Amino acid sequence: MKNKIKIFTLKDHLRKSLKDPEFKKAWEETETEYKLACKLIEARLTRKMSQRDLAQKVGTSQAAISRIEAMNGNPSLSLLKRVATALNSELKISFS
């Protein structure tokens, strides 16, 4: 008889964790930062740029870019505009 190994994925863990109301609230409160980080990383990597490359084009430090991507920063609108320009992207902000 073969043993079947159940692989527990990140999605499985998240699905389970979201059942905890405290975790779910914290997750929802950081959704905007998460989306910003994902889009920034995706745009940077698509353009084959390192954090340092992007920081130089923006006129900031690599640490500042890292903080945004790690969701540990609170970037100003001015910085986000400069990042968008450096990535040849459009910055869109919306309320829905």
C-alpha positions in Angstrom: 0.0 0.0 0.0 1.4 3.4 -1.0 1.5 6.2 1.4 0.0 9.4 0.0 1.7 12.6 1.2 -0.6 15.6 1.6 1.2 18.8 0.6 0.1 21.7 2.7 0.4 24.8 0.5 0.5 28.5 1.3 -3.0 28.8 -0.1 -4.1 26.0 2.3 -2.5 27.8 5.2 -4.1 31.1 4.2 -7.5 29.6 3.8 -7.2 28.1 7.3 -5.8 31.3 8.8 -8.6 33.4 7.4 -11.1 31.6 9.6 -9.5 33.3 12.6 -11.4 36.7 12.8 -8.3 38.5 14.2 -6.0 37.2 11.4 -8.7 38.0 8.8 -9.0 41.6 10.1 -5.2 42.1 10.0 -5.1 40.6 6.5 -7.8 42.8 5.2 -6.2 45.9 6.7 -2.9 45.3 4.8 -4.5 44.4 1.5 -3.6 47.8 -0.1 0.0 47.5 0.9 0.1 43.9 -0.4 -1.3 44.9 -3.8 1.1 47.8 -4.0 4.1 45.6 -3.2 3.1 43.0 -5.7 2.6 45.4 -8.5 5.9 47.2 -7.8 7.8 43.9 -7.7 6.1 42.7 -10.9 6.8 46.0 -12.8 10.4 46.1 -11.6 11.2 42.5 -12.5 9.4 42.8 -15.9 11.8 45.6 -16.7 14.7 43.5 -15.3 15.6 46.1 -12.8 17.1 45.5 -9.3 15.9 47.4 -6.3 19.2 49.4 -6.5 18.6 50.2 -10.2 15.1 51.5 -9.5 16.3 53.5 -6.5 18.9 55.2 -8.6 16.4 56.2 -11.2 13.9 57.4 -8.6 16.5 59.3 -6.6 16.1 57.3 -3.4 17.8 54.5 -1.5 17.6 50.8 -2.2 16.3 50.4 1.4 13.3 52.7 0.6 12.4 50.5 -2.3 12.9 47.4 -0.2 10.6 48.8 2.5 7.8 49.4 0.0 8.1 45.9 -1.4 8.2 44.3 2.1 5.1 46.3 3.1 7.2 48.0 5.9 7.2 51.5 4.4 4.7 54.3 4.1 5.7 55.9 0.8 4.6 59.4 0.0 2.5 60.1 -3.0 5.5 62.0 -4.4 7.7 59.0 -4.1 5.1 56.7 -5.7 4.9 59.2 -8.7 8.6 59.1 -9.1 8.6 55.3 -9.0 5.9 55.2 -11.6 7.9 57.5 -13.8 11.1 55.5 -13.4 9.2 52.4 -14.4 7.5 54.1 -17.4 4.2 53.3 -15.7 1.1 55.2 -14.8 0.2 55.6 -11.1 -3.5 55.0 -10.6 -5.3 55.6 -7.3 -8.9 54.9 -6.8 -11.6 54.6 -4.2 -14.3 52.0 -4.7 
